[in-house]
Amino acid sequence: MPKNKGKGGKNRKRGKNEADDEKRELVFKEDGQEYAQVLRMLGNGRCEAMCIDGTKRLCHIRGKMHKKVWIAAGDIILVGLRDYQDDKADVILKYMPDEARLLKAYGELPENIRLNEGIAGGIDEEDDNGGDDYIEFEDEDIDKI
């Protein structure tokens, strides 16, 4: 019979269900940091985010968050800016949806940012023409076909 050499199985690696539901203190940005909204995930611990200052940056998810805090497109994150690379940043924190709403209420995030959609600015405002996306045929039109 083979000897067990590991420290446990699959369930040990998953860990306990750490409840992050308890209220945590709201973290505001400091100098060298910026708020951003994730545009798309790139894989390999990276994402593309649009920062509040108007710059699109390639963001690297830090090791402490990697595979523990799941980031999706549309999430509000706090990124640390790099002195030597302006087009790259490091993800420091992911804001929960209620924290993002609080940031918007405090005036930290601009009013035009969308919090509940998957992708920032994915749907145009001019597309709202009543929601008629179907074509209605009369019985006479069917006979002509």
N, CA, C and O atoms as a GROMACS GRO file, in nm:
protein
  580
    1MET      N    1   0.084  -0.118   0.000
    1MET     CA    2   0.000   0.000   0.000
    1MET      C    3   0.089   0.125   0.000
    1MET      O    4   0.184   0.132   0.078
    2PRO      N    5   0.058   0.224  -0.088
    2PRO     CA    6   0.144   0.343  -0.094
    2PRO      C    7   0.131   0.430   0.032
    2PRO      O    8   0.027   0.434   0.097
    3LYS      N    9   0.238   0.495   0.060
    3LYS     CA   10   0.242   0.581   0.178
    3LYS      C   11   0.193   0.721   0.140
    3LYS      O   12   0.228   0.774   0.034
    4ASN      N   13   0.112   0.780   0.226
    4ASN     CA   14   0.063   0.915   0.201
    4ASN      C   15   0.174   1.014   0.232
    4ASN      O   16   0.226   1.018   0.344
    5LYS      N   17   0.210   1.093   0.132
    5LYS     CA   18   0.319   1.188   0.151
    5LYS      C   19   0.270   1.332   0.164
    5LYS      O   20   0.344   1.419   0.209
    6GLY      N   21   0.145   1.356   0.125
    6GLY     CA   22   0.093   1.493   0.126
    6GLY      C   23   0.036   1.531   0.262
    6GLY      O   24   0.047   1.457   0.360
    7LYS      N   25  -0.023   1.647   0.265
    7LYS     CA   26  -0.081   1.699   0.389
    7LYS      C   27  -0.233   1.698   0.383
    7LYS      O   28  -0.298   1.763   0.465
    8GLY      N   29  -0.290   1.627   0.289
    8GLY     CA   30  -0.435   1.624   0.277
    8GLY      C   31  -0.474   1.627   0.132
    8GLY      O   32  -0.389   1.626   0.042
    9GLY      N   33  -0.601   1.630   0.111
    9GLY     CA   34  -0.649   1.620  -0.026
    9GLY      C   35  -0.704   1.749  -0.080
    9GLY      O   36  -0.664   1.859  -0.041
   10LYS      N   37  -0.798   1.732  -0.173
   10LYS     CA   38  -0.855   1.844  -0.246
   10LYS      C   39  -0.929   1.941  -0.154
   10LYS      O   40  -0.922   2.063  -0.173
   11ASN      N   41  -0.998   1.888  -0.054
   11ASN     CA   42  -1.076   1.974   0.034
   11ASN      C   43  -0.987   2.062   0.122
   11ASN      O   44  -1.028   2.173   0.159
   12ARG      N   45  -0.869   2.017   0.154
   12ARG     CA   46  -0.777   2.099   0.233
   12ARG      C   47  -0.731   2.219   0.151
   12ARG      O   48  -0.716   2.329   0.204
   13LYS      N   49  -0.708   2.196   0.022
   13LYS     CA   50  -0.664   2.305  -0.065
   13LYS      C   51  -0.774   2.409  -0.082
   13LYS      O   52  -0.745   2.528  -0.094
   14ARG      N   53  -0.899   2.365  -0.084
   14ARG     CA   54  -1.010   2.460  -0.097
   14ARG      C   55  -1.020   2.548   0.026
   14ARG      O   56  -1.053   2.666   0.014
   15GLY      N   57  -0.993   2.494   0.140
   15GLY     CA   58  -0.996   2.574   0.262
   15GLY      C   59  -1.137   2.591   0.315
   15GLY      O   60  -1.234   2.542   0.257
   16LYS      N   61  -1.145   2.660   0.426
   16LYS     CA   62  -1.275   2.687   0.486
   16LYS      C   63  -1.345   2.798   0.409
   16LYS      O   64  -1.281   2.877   0.340
   17ASN      N   65  -1.475   2.801   0.422
   17ASN     CA   66  -1.553   2.906   0.357
   17ASN      C   67  -1.539   3.034   0.439
   17ASN      O   68  -1.618   3.061   0.528
   18GLU      N   69  -1.435   3.111   0.406
   18GLU     CA   70  -1.407   3.234   0.479
   18GLU      C   71  -1.514   3.336   0.442
   18GLU      O   72  -1.521   3.380   0.327
   19ALA      N   73  -1.595   3.373   0.538
   19ALA     CA   74  -1.706   3.464   0.511
   19ALA      C   75  -1.653   3.607   0.504
   19ALA      O   76  -1.612   3.665   0.604
   20ASP      N   77  -1.654   3.664   0.382
   20ASP     CA   78  -1.617   3.803   0.364
   20ASP      C   79  -1.739   3.893   0.370
   20ASP      O   80  -1.733   4.010   0.334
   21ASP      N   81  -1.852   3.836   0.416
   21ASP     CA   82  -1.976   3.913   0.417
   21ASP      C   83  -1.979   4.016   0.529
   21ASP      O   84  -2.056   4.111   0.524
   22GLU      N   85  -1.895   3.996   0.631
   22GLU     CA   86  -1.898   4.094   0.739
   22GLU      C   87  -1.847   4.228   0.689
   22GLU      O   88  -1.766   4.236   0.597
   23LYS      N   89  -1.897   4.333   0.751
   23LYS     CA   90  -1.864   4.469   0.706
   23LYS      C   91  -1.717   4.497   0.730
   23LYS      O   92  -1.665   4.472   0.838
   24ARG      N   93  -1.651   4.549   0.628
   24ARG     CA   94  -1.513   4.591   0.643
   24ARG      C   95  -1.506   4.741   0.621
   24ARG      O   96  -1.597   4.801   0.562
   25GLU      N   97  -1.400   4.800   0.667
   25GLU     CA   98  -1.386   4.944   0.657
   25GLU      C   99  -1.363   4.983   0.512
   25GLU      O  100  -1.288   4.917   0.439
   26LEU      N  101  -1.427   5.091   0.470
   26LEU     CA  102  -1.415   5.137   0.333
   26LEU      C  103  -1.279   5.201   0.313
   26LEU      O  104  -1.241   5.292   0.387
   27VAL      N  105  -1.206   5.153   0.213
   27VAL     CA  106  -1.070   5.202   0.187
   27VAL      C  107  -1.076   5.304   0.074
   27VAL      O  108  -1.125   5.274  -0.034
   28PHE      N  109  -1.028   5.424   0.100
   28PHE     CA  110  -1.022   5.529  -0.002
   28PHE      C  111  -0.884   5.530  -0.064
   28PHE      O  112  -0.788   5.477  -0.007
   29LYS      N  113  -0.873   5.593  -0.183
   29LYS     CA  114  -0.744   5.596  -0.252
   29LYS      C  115  -0.650   5.696  -0.186
   29LYS      O  116  -0.692   5.797  -0.129
   30GLU      N  117  -0.521   5.665  -0.194
   30GLU     CA  118  -0.417   5.755  -0.145
   30GLU      C  119  -0.336   5.802  -0.266
   30GLU      O  120  -0.370   5.770  -0.380
   31ASP      N  121  -0.230   5.878  -0.241
   31ASP     CA  122  -0.149   5.920  -0.355
   31ASP      C  123  -0.074   5.800  -0.410
   31ASP      O  124  -0.021   5.718  -0.335
   32GLY      N  125  -0.068   5.792  -0.542
   32GLY     CA  126  -0.009   5.676  -0.607
   32GLY      C  127  -0.108   5.564  -0.632
   32GLY      O  128  -0.072   5.457  -0.680
   33GLN      N  129  -0.236   5.589  -0.600
   33GLN     CA  130  -0.341   5.490  -0.622
   33GLN      C  131  -0.454   5.555  -0.702
   33GLN      O  132  -0.467   5.677  -0.706
   34GLU      N  133  -0.534   5.470  -0.766
   34GLU     CA  134  -0.645   5.521  -0.848
   34GLU      C  135  -0.756   5.417  -0.849
   34GLU      O  136  -0.730   5.298  -0.837
   35TYR      N  137  -0.881   5.465  -0.863
   35TYR     CA  138  -0.994   5.375  -0.882
   35TYR      C  139  -1.001   5.337  -1.029
   35TYR      O  140  -0.964   5.416  -1.116
   36ALA      N  141  -1.049   5.216  -1.056
   36ALA     CA  142  -1.061   5.171  -1.195
   36ALA      C  143  -1.178   5.074  -1.206
   36ALA      O  144  -1.221   5.015  -1.108
   37GLN      N  145  -1.228   5.060  -1.329
   37GLN     CA  146  -1.331   4.961  -1.358
   37GLN      C  147  -1.276   4.863  -1.459
   37GLN      O  148  -1.220   4.902  -1.561
   38VAL      N  149  -1.291   4.734  -1.429
   38VAL     CA  150  -1.235   4.629  -1.513
   38VAL      C  151  -1.311   4.624  -1.645
   38VAL      O  152  -1.433   4.613  -1.647
   39LEU      N  153  -1.238   4.632  -1.755
   39LEU     CA  154  -1.299   4.621  -1.887
   39LEU      C  155  -1.307   4.474  -1.930
   39LEU      O  156  -1.412   4.428  -1.974
   40ARG      N  157  -1.196   4.403  -1.918
   40ARG     CA  158  -1.198   4.260  -1.953
   40ARG      C  159  -1.084   4.189  -1.883
   40ARG      O  160  -0.981   4.248  -1.850
   41MET      N  161  -1.104   4.062  -1.861
   41MET     CA  162  -1.002   3.977  -1.800
   41MET      C  163  -0.917   3.918  -1.911
   41MET      O  164  -0.967   3.877  -2.016
   42LEU      N  165  -0.786   3.915  -1.887
   42LEU     CA  166  -0.694   3.868  -1.990
   42LEU      C  167  -0.636   3.731  -1.959
   42LEU      O  168  -0.576   3.668  -2.046
   43GLY      N  169  -0.653   3.683  -1.838
   43GLY     CA  170  -0.592   3.557  -1.799
   43GLY      C  171  -0.453   3.581  -1.744
   43GLY      O  172  -0.399   3.691  -1.755
   44ASN      N  173  -0.394   3.478  -1.686
   44ASN     CA  174  -0.260   3.483  -1.630
   44ASN      C  175  -0.247   3.591  -1.521
   44ASN      O  176  -0.142   3.652  -1.505
   45GLY      N  177  -0.358   3.613  -1.447
   45GLY     CA  178  -0.354   3.710  -1.337
   45GLY      C  179  -0.349   3.854  -1.382
   45GLY      O  180  -0.297   3.939  -1.310
   46ARG      N  181  -0.402   3.882  -1.501
   46ARG     CA  182  -0.399   4.019  -1.552
   46ARG      C  183  -0.538   4.060  -1.600
   46ARG      O  184  -0.621   3.975  -1.632
   47CYS      N  185  -0.561   4.189  -1.604
   47CYS     CA  186  -0.686   4.241  -1.656
   47CYS      C  187  -0.662   4.377  -1.718
   47CYS      O  188  -0.560   4.442  -1.692
   48GLU      N  189  -0.755   4.418  -1.800
   48GLU     CA  190  -0.748   4.551  -1.862
   48GLU      C  191  -0.854   4.636  -1.792
   48GLU      O  192  -0.970   4.598  -1.785
   49ALA      N  193  -0.813   4.752  -1.741
   49ALA     CA  194  -0.905   4.836  -1.664
   49ALA      C  195  -0.897   4.980  -1.712
   49ALA      O  196  -0.792   5.029  -1.753
   50MET      N  197  -1.011   5.047  -1.704
   50MET     CA  198  -1.018   5.189  -1.736
   50MET      C  199  -1.016   5.266  -1.604
   50MET      O  200  -1.108   5.256  -1.523
   51CYS      N  201  -0.909   5.341  -1.585
   51CYS     CA  202  -0.895   5.417  -1.461
   51CYS      C  203  -0.983   5.541  -1.466
   51CYS      O  204  -1.024   5.586  -1.574
   52ILE      N  205  -1.012   5.596  -1.350
   52ILE     CA  206  -1.100   5.712  -1.340
   52ILE      C  207  -1.035   5.835  -1.405
   52ILE      O  208  -1.106   5.924  -1.452
   53ASP      N  209  -0.902   5.839  -1.408
   53ASP     CA  210  -0.835   5.953  -1.471
   53ASP      C  211  -0.838   5.947  -1.624
   53ASP      O  212  -0.782   6.034  -1.691
   54GLY      N  213  -0.904   5.843  -1.681
   54GLY     CA  214  -0.922   5.835  -1.825
   54GLY      C  215  -0.819   5.751  -1.898
   54GLY      O  216  -0.821   5.745  -2.020
   55THR      N  217  -0.729   5.686  -1.825
   55THR     CA  218  -0.625   5.605  -1.887
   55THR      C  219  -0.662   5.457  -1.881
   55THR      O  220  -0.708   5.408  -1.778
   56LYS      N  221  -0.643   5.387  -1.993
   56LYS     CA  222  -0.665   5.242  -1.995
   56LYS      C  223  -0.534   5.176  -1.958
   56LYS      O  224  -0.432   5.200  -2.022
   57ARG      N  225  -0.536   5.091  -1.854
   57ARG     CA  226  -0.413   5.031  -1.805
   57ARG      C  227  -0.425   4.879  -1.799
   57ARG      O  228  -0.533   4.823  -1.780
   58LEU      N  229  -0.310   4.814  -1.816
   58LEU     CA  230  -0.297   4.670  -1.798
   58LEU      C  231  -0.266   4.647  -1.650
   58LEU      O  232  -0.164   4.693  -1.600
   59CYS      N  233  -0.355   4.576  -1.580
   59CYS     CA  234  -0.341   4.560  -1.436
   59CYS      C  235  -0.302   4.417  -1.402
   59CYS      O  236  -0.352   4.320  -1.460
   60HIS      N  237  -0.212   4.406  -1.307
   60HIS     CA  238  -0.164   4.277  -1.259
   60HIS      C  239  -0.228   4.249  -1.123
   60HIS      O  240  -0.221   4.332  -1.032
   61ILE      N  241  -0.290   4.131  -1.109
   61ILE     CA  242  -0.355   4.094  -0.983
   61ILE      C  243  -0.249   4.040  -0.890
   61ILE      O  244  -0.179   3.944  -0.924
   62ARG      N  245  -0.236   4.099  -0.774
   62ARG     CA  246  -0.130   4.060  -0.681
   62ARG      C  247  -0.153   3.920  -0.626
   62ARG      O  248  -0.265   3.870  -0.626
   63GLY      N  249  -0.046   3.857  -0.581
   63GLY     CA  250  -0.049   3.718  -0.539
   63GLY      C  251  -0.143   3.690  -0.423
   63GLY      O  252  -0.200   3.581  -0.415
   64LYS      N  253  -0.160   3.785  -0.334
   64LYS     CA  254  -0.249   3.767  -0.219
   64LYS      C  255  -0.395   3.754  -0.262
   64LYS      O  256  -0.474   3.688  -0.195
   65MET      N  257  -0.429   3.816  -0.374
   65MET     CA  258  -0.565   3.811  -0.425
   65MET      C  259  -0.586   3.700  -0.528
   65MET      O  260  -0.699   3.657  -0.550
   66HIS      N  261  -0.479   3.655  -0.589
   66HIS     CA  262  -0.488   3.559  -0.699
   66HIS      C  263  -0.552   3.430  -0.651
   66HIS      O  264  -0.505   3.370  -0.554
   67LYS      N  265  -0.658   3.385  -0.717
   67LYS     CA  266  -0.735   3.264  -0.687
   67LYS      C  267  -0.807   3.270  -0.552
   67LYS      O  268  -0.860   3.169  -0.507
   68LYS      N  269  -0.812   3.386  -0.489
   68LYS     CA  270  -0.887   3.402  -0.365
   68LYS      C  271  -0.997   3.505  -0.380
   68LYS      O  272  -1.109   3.484  -0.333
   69VAL      N  273  -0.967   3.615  -0.447
   69VAL     CA  274  -1.065   3.719  -0.475
   69VAL      C  275  -1.091   3.716  -0.625
   69VAL      O  276  -1.001   3.742  -0.705
   70TRP      N  277  -1.214   3.683  -0.662
   70TRP     CA  278  -1.246   3.669  -0.804
   70TRP      C  279  -1.290   3.803  -0.860
   70TRP      O  280  -1.382   3.867  -0.810
   71ILE      N  281  -1.222   3.845  -0.966
   71ILE     CA  282  -1.249   3.972  -1.031
   71ILE      C  283  -1.312   3.943  -1.167
   71ILE      O  284  -1.265   3.856  -1.241
   72ALA      N  285  -1.418   4.016  -1.198
   72ALA     CA  286  -1.486   3.999  -1.326
   72ALA      C  287  -1.496   4.135  -1.395
   72ALA      O  288  -1.469   4.238  -1.335
   73ALA      N  289  -1.536   4.133  -1.522
   73ALA     CA  290  -1.552   4.257  -1.597
   73ALA      C  291  -1.663   4.341  -1.534
   73ALA      O  292  -1.769   4.289  -1.499
   74GLY      N  293  -1.637   4.469  -1.520
   74GLY     CA  294  -1.734   4.560  -1.460
   74GLY      C  295  -1.710   4.589  -1.313
   74GLY      O  296  -1.772   4.679  -1.258
   75ASP      N  297  -1.620   4.515  -1.249
   75ASP     CA  298  -1.592   4.536  -1.107
   75ASP      C  299  -1.512   4.664  -1.086
   75ASP      O  300  -1.434   4.705  -1.172
   76ILE      N  301  -1.534   4.727  -0.971
   76ILE     CA  302  -1.458   4.846  -0.933
   76ILE      C  303  -1.341   4.799  -0.847
   76ILE      O  304  -1.360   4.727  -0.749
   77ILE      N  305  -1.220   4.841  -0.884
   77ILE     CA  306  -1.100   4.799  -0.813
   77ILE      C  307  -1.016   4.922  -0.776
   77ILE      O  308  -1.034   5.030  -0.832
   78LEU      N  309  -0.926   4.901  -0.683
   78LEU     CA  310  -0.828   5.004  -0.647
   78LEU      C  311  -0.694   4.956  -0.699
   78LEU      O  312  -0.650   4.846  -0.667
   79VAL      N  313  -0.629   5.038  -0.780
   79VAL     CA  314  -0.501   4.999  -0.839
   79VAL      C  315  -0.390   5.090  -0.789
   79VAL      O  316  -0.411   5.208  -0.763
   80GLY      N  317  -0.272   5.032  -0.776
   80GLY     CA  318  -0.153   5.108  -0.742
   80GLY      C  319  -0.079   5.143  -0.869
   80GLY      O  320  -0.042   5.055  -0.947
   81LEU      N  321  -0.055   5.271  -0.891
   81LEU     CA  322   0.013   5.316  -1.012
   81LEU      C  323   0.163   5.294  -0.999
   81LEU      O  324   0.219   5.299  -0.890
   82ARG      N  325   0.227   5.270  -1.112
   82ARG     CA  326   0.372   5.249  -1.114
   82ARG      C  327   0.440   5.379  -1.154
   82ARG      O  328   0.393   5.451  -1.242
   83ASP      N  329   0.552   5.408  -1.089
   83ASP     CA  330   0.627   5.530  -1.121
   83ASP      C  331   0.693   5.520  -1.258
   83ASP      O  332   0.704   5.619  -1.330
   84TYR      N  333   0.737   5.400  -1.293
   84TYR     CA  334   0.818   5.381  -1.411
   84TYR      C  335   0.739   5.333  -1.533
   84TYR      O  336   0.792   5.335  -1.644
   85GLN      N  337   0.611   5.290  -1.514
   85GLN     CA  338   0.528   5.246  -1.626
   85GLN      C  339   0.389   5.304  -1.607
   85GLN      O  340   0.316   5.262  -1.516
   86ASP      N  341   0.351   5.399  -1.691
   86ASP     CA  342   0.220   5.462  -1.674
   86ASP      C  343   0.108   5.376  -1.729
   86ASP      O  344  -0.006   5.390  -1.687
   87ASP      N  345   0.139   5.287  -1.824
   87ASP     CA  346   0.034   5.206  -1.884
   87ASP      C  347   0.010   5.075  -1.811
   87ASP      O  348  -0.069   4.992  -1.857
   88LYS      N  349   0.076   5.053  -1.696
   88LYS     CA  350   0.056   4.932  -1.617
   88LYS      C  351   0.029   4.971  -1.472
   88LYS      O  352   0.073   5.075  -1.424
   89ALA      N  353  -0.046   4.883  -1.402
   89ALA     CA  354  -0.080   4.909  -1.262
   89ALA      C  355  -0.097   4.775  -1.191
   89ALA      O  356  -0.101   4.670  -1.256
   90ASP      N  357  -0.107   4.779  -1.059
   90ASP     CA  358  -0.124   4.659  -0.977
   90ASP      C  359  -0.255   4.668  -0.901
   90ASP      O  360  -0.285   4.770  -0.838
   91VAL      N  361  -0.335   4.560  -0.906
   91VAL     CA  362  -0.462   4.558  -0.835
   91VAL      C  363  -0.435   4.540  -0.686
   91VAL      O  364  -0.371   4.444  -0.646
   92ILE      N  365  -0.484   4.634  -0.606
   92ILE     CA  366  -0.464   4.629  -0.462
   92ILE      C  367  -0.587   4.572  -0.392
   92ILE      O  368  -0.574   4.494  -0.297
   93LEU      N  369  -0.706   4.611  -0.439
   93LEU     CA  370  -0.830   4.578  -0.367
   93LEU      C  371  -0.946   4.572  -0.465
   93LEU      O  372  -0.952   4.650  -0.560
   94LYS      N  373  -1.037   4.480  -0.440
   94LYS     CA  374  -1.162   4.476  -0.517
   94LYS      C  375  -1.273   4.522  -0.424
   94LYS      O  376  -1.286   4.473  -0.312
   95TYR      N  377  -1.353   4.616  -0.472
   95TYR     CA  378  -1.465   4.667  -0.393
   95TYR      C  379  -1.588   4.580  -0.416
   95TYR      O  380  -1.619   4.542  -0.529
   96MET      N  381  -1.657   4.548  -0.307
   96MET     CA  382  -1.784   4.477  -0.316
   96MET      C  383  -1.887   4.574  -0.377
   96MET      O  384  -1.865   4.696  -0.374
   97PRO      N  385  -1.998   4.523  -0.433
   97PRO     CA  386  -2.094   4.614  -0.497
   97PRO      C  387  -2.150   4.722  -0.405
   97PRO      O  388  -2.170   4.835  -0.449
   98ASP      N  389  -2.175   4.690  -0.279
   98ASP     CA  390  -2.227   4.793  -0.188
   98ASP      C  391  -2.120   4.897  -0.156
   98ASP      O  392  -2.151   5.014  -0.136
   99GLU      N  393  -1.993   4.854  -0.150
   99GLU     CA  394  -1.885   4.950  -0.127
   99GLU      C  395  -1.869   5.043  -0.247
   99GLU      O  396  -1.841   5.162  -0.230
  100ALA      N  397  -1.886   4.989  -0.368
  100ALA     CA  398  -1.876   5.072  -0.488
  100ALA      C  399  -1.988   5.175  -0.491
  100ALA      O  400  -1.966   5.288  -0.533
  101ARG      N  401  -2.108   5.136  -0.447
  101ARG     CA  402  -2.219   5.232  -0.441
  101ARG      C  403  -2.190   5.341  -0.339
  101ARG      O  404  -2.224   5.457  -0.361
  102LEU      N  405  -2.126   5.304  -0.227
  102LEU     CA  406  -2.089   5.404  -0.127
  102LEU      C  407  -1.986   5.501  -0.182
  102LEU      O  408  -1.994   5.622  -0.158
  103LEU      N  409  -1.888   5.449  -0.256
  103LEU     CA  410  -1.786   5.536  -0.317
  103LEU      C  411  -1.850   5.636  -0.413
  103LEU      O  412  -1.812   5.753  -0.418
  104LYS      N  413  -1.949   5.589  -0.488
  104LYS     CA  414  -2.018   5.677  -0.581
  104LYS      C  415  -2.099   5.782  -0.504
  104LYS      O  416  -2.107   5.897  -0.546
  105ALA      N  417  -2.158   5.741  -0.393
  105ALA     CA  418  -2.237   5.834  -0.312
  105ALA      C  419  -2.148   5.940  -0.246
  105ALA      O  420  -2.188   6.054  -0.230
  106TYR      N  421  -2.027   5.901  -0.208
  106TYR     CA  422  -1.932   5.995  -0.147
  106TYR      C  423  -1.867   6.088  -0.249
  106TYR      O  424  -1.798   6.182  -0.212
  107GLY      N  425  -1.890   6.062  -0.377
  107GLY     CA  426  -1.833   6.147  -0.481
  107GLY      C  427  -1.693   6.107  -0.521
  107GLY      O  428  -1.626   6.182  -0.593
  108GLU      N  429  -1.646   5.992  -0.478
  108GLU     CA  430  -1.513   5.945  -0.518
  108GLU      C  431  -1.514   5.896  -0.663
  108GLU      O  432  -1.415   5.912  -0.735
  109LEU      N  433  -1.624   5.835  -0.705
  109LEU     CA  434  -1.638   5.788  -0.843
  109LEU      C  435  -1.725   5.887  -0.920
  109LEU      O  436  -1.817   5.943  -0.862
  110PRO      N  437  -1.698   5.909  -1.048
  110PRO     CA  438  -1.781   6.002  -1.125
  110PRO      C  439  -1.922   5.946  -1.146
  110PRO      O  440  -1.945   5.826  -1.134
  111GLU      N  441  -2.015   6.034  -1.176
  111GLU     CA  442  -2.155   5.996  -1.189
  111GLU      C  443  -2.181   5.912  -1.314
  111GLU      O  444  -2.276   5.833  -1.316
  112ASN      N  445  -2.097   5.928  -1.418
  112ASN     CA  446  -2.125   5.858  -1.543
  112ASN      C  447  -2.079   5.712  -1.542
  112ASN      O  448  -2.099   5.642  -1.640
  113ILE      N  449  -2.019   5.666  -1.434
  113ILE     CA  450  -1.972   5.528  -1.429
  113ILE      C  451  -2.089   5.436  -1.394
  113ILE      O  452  -2.173   5.470  -1.310
  114ARG      N  453  -2.094   5.321  -1.460
  114ARG     CA  454  -2.201   5.224  -1.436
  114ARG      C  455  -2.149   5.113  -1.347
  114ARG      O  456  -2.044   5.055  -1.374
  115LEU      N  457  -2.222   5.085  -1.240
  115LEU     CA  458  -2.174   4.987  -1.143
  115LEU      C  459  -2.230   4.848  -1.165
  115LEU      O  460  -2.162   4.750  -1.138
  116ASN      N  461  -2.354   4.837  -1.212
  116ASN     CA  462  -2.419   4.706  -1.213
  116ASN      C  463  -2.408   4.632  -1.345
  116ASN      O  464  -2.451   4.517  -1.352
  117GLU      N  465  -2.354   4.692  -1.450
  117GLU     CA  466  -2.340   4.622  -1.576
  117GLU      C  467  -2.212   4.539  -1.578
  117GLU      O  468  -2.120   4.561  -1.499
  118GLY      N  469  -2.208   4.443  -1.670
  118GLY     CA  470  -2.091   4.358  -1.679
  118GLY      C  471  -1.970   4.430  -1.734
  118GLY      O  472  -1.860   4.416  -1.680
  119ILE      N  473  -1.989   4.508  -1.841
  119ILE     CA  474  -1.877   4.577  -1.905
  119ILE      C  475  -1.908   4.725  -1.902
  119ILE      O  476  -2.020   4.767  -1.929
  120ALA      N  477  -1.808   4.803  -1.870
  120ALA     CA  478  -1.827   4.948  -1.859
  120ALA      C  479  -1.861   5.007  -1.995
  120ALA      O  480  -1.785   4.992  -2.091
  121GLY      N  481  -1.975   5.074  -2.003
  121GLY     CA  482  -2.013   5.141  -2.128
  121GLY      C  483  -2.045   5.045  -2.239
  121GLY      O  484  -2.026   5.079  -2.356
  122GLY      N  485  -2.092   4.926  -2.208
  122GLY     CA  486  -2.119   4.828  -2.311
  122GLY      C  487  -2.244   4.856  -2.391
  122GLY      O  488  -2.250   4.819  -2.509
  123ILE      N  489  -2.344   4.920  -2.332
  123ILE     CA  490  -2.470   4.947  -2.400
  123ILE      C  491  -2.481   5.097  -2.421
  123ILE      O  492  -2.461   5.175  -2.328
  124ASP      N  493  -2.512   5.135  -2.542
  124ASP     CA  494  -2.527   5.278  -2.572
  124ASP      C  495  -2.662   5.326  -2.523
  124ASP      O  496  -2.761   5.252  -2.524
  125GLU      N  497  -2.666   5.452  -2.480
  125GLU     CA  498  -2.789   5.510  -2.431
  125GLU      C  499  -2.887   5.537  -2.545
  125GLU      O  500  -3.008   5.536  -2.523
  126GLU      N  501  -2.836   5.562  -2.667
  126GLU     CA  502  -2.924   5.597  -2.778
  126GLU      C  503  -2.998   5.477  -2.833
  126GLU      O  504  -3.081   5.492  -2.923
  127ASP      N  505  -2.971   5.359  -2.783
  127ASP     CA  506  -3.033   5.237  -2.832
  127ASP      C  507  -3.170   5.211  -2.769
  127ASP      O  508  -3.236   5.115  -2.805
  128ASP      N  509  -3.212   5.295  -2.676
  128ASP     CA  510  -3.338   5.272  -2.605
  128ASP      C  511  -3.454   5.333  -2.684
  128ASP      O  512  -3.495   5.447  -2.658
  129ASN      N  513  -3.507   5.256  -2.779
  129ASN     CA  514  -3.618   5.306  -2.860
  129ASN      C  515  -3.748   5.233  -2.827
  129ASN      O  516  -3.831   5.212  -2.915
  130GLY      N  517  -3.766   5.195  -2.704
  130GLY     CA  518  -3.889   5.129  -2.666
  130GLY      C  519  -3.874   4.979  -2.649
  130GLY      O  520  -3.965   4.915  -2.597
  131GLY      N  521  -3.764   4.922  -2.691
  131GLY     CA  522  -3.740   4.780  -2.671
  131GLY      C  523  -3.805   4.691  -2.776
  131GLY      O  524  -3.821   4.572  -2.751
  132ASP      N  525  -3.844   4.745  -2.894
  132ASP     CA  526  -3.904   4.662  -2.998
  132ASP      C  527  -3.794   4.601  -3.083
  132ASP      O  528  -3.746   4.664  -3.177
  133ASP      N  529  -3.754   4.480  -3.050
  133ASP     CA  530  -3.648   4.413  -3.125
  133ASP      C  531  -3.702   4.301  -3.213
  133ASP      O  532  -3.626   4.217  -3.260
  134TYR      N  533  -3.834   4.300  -3.235
  134TYR     CA  534  -3.891   4.196  -3.319
  134TYR      C  535  -3.969   4.260  -3.433
  134TYR      O  536  -4.010   4.376  -3.426
  135ILE      N  537  -3.989   4.182  -3.538
  135ILE     CA  538  -4.062   4.231  -3.655
  135ILE      C  539  -4.196   4.160  -3.656
  135ILE      O  540  -4.204   4.038  -3.642
  136GLU      N  541  -4.301   4.237  -3.674
  136GLU     CA  542  -4.436   4.180  -3.674
  136GLU      C  543  -4.484   4.169  -3.818
  136GLU      O  544  -4.484   4.268  -3.891
  137PHE      N  545  -4.524   4.048  -3.860
  137PHE     CA  546  -4.572   4.024  -3.995
  137PHE      C  547  -4.724   4.013  -3.993
  137PHE      O  548  -4.784   3.963  -3.898
  138GLU      N  549  -4.783   4.060  -4.098
  138GLU     CA  550  -4.927   4.041  -4.117
  138GLU      C  551  -4.948   3.907  -4.187
  138GLU      O  552  -4.854   3.848  -4.240
  139ASP      N  553  -5.071   3.859  -4.185
  139ASP     CA  554  -5.103   3.731  -4.251
  139ASP      C  555  -5.083   3.741  -4.402
  139ASP      O  556  -5.047   3.643  -4.467
  140GLU      N  557  -5.106   3.859  -4.458
  140GLU     CA  558  -5.089   3.878  -4.603
  140GLU      C  559  -4.944   3.865  -4.644
  140GLU      O  560  -4.916   3.814  -4.753
  141ASP      N  561  -4.850   3.909  -4.558
  141ASP     CA  562  -4.709   3.900  -4.591
  141ASP      C  563  -4.663   3.755  -4.600
  141ASP      O  564  -4.576   3.723  -4.680
  142ILE      N  565  -4.720   3.670  -4.521
  142ILE     CA  566  -4.681   3.528  -4.520
  142ILE      C  567  -4.727   3.462  -4.650
  142ILE      O  568  -4.656   3.377  -4.705
  143ASP      N  569  -4.845   3.502  -4.700
  143ASP     CA  570  -4.895   3.441  -4.823
  143ASP      C  571  -4.809   3.478  -4.944
  143ASP      O  572  -4.799   3.400  -5.039
  144LYS      N  573  -4.745   3.597  -4.942
  144LYS     CA  574  -4.662   3.641  -5.053
  144LYS      C  575  -4.532   3.564  -5.060
  144LYS      O  576  -4.470   3.557  -5.166
  145ILE      N  577  -4.490   3.506  -4.951
  145ILE     CA  578  -4.363   3.434  -4.947
  145ILE      C  579  -4.382   3.301  -5.007
  145ILE      O  580  -4.287   3.223  -5.015
   0.00000   0.00000   0.00000
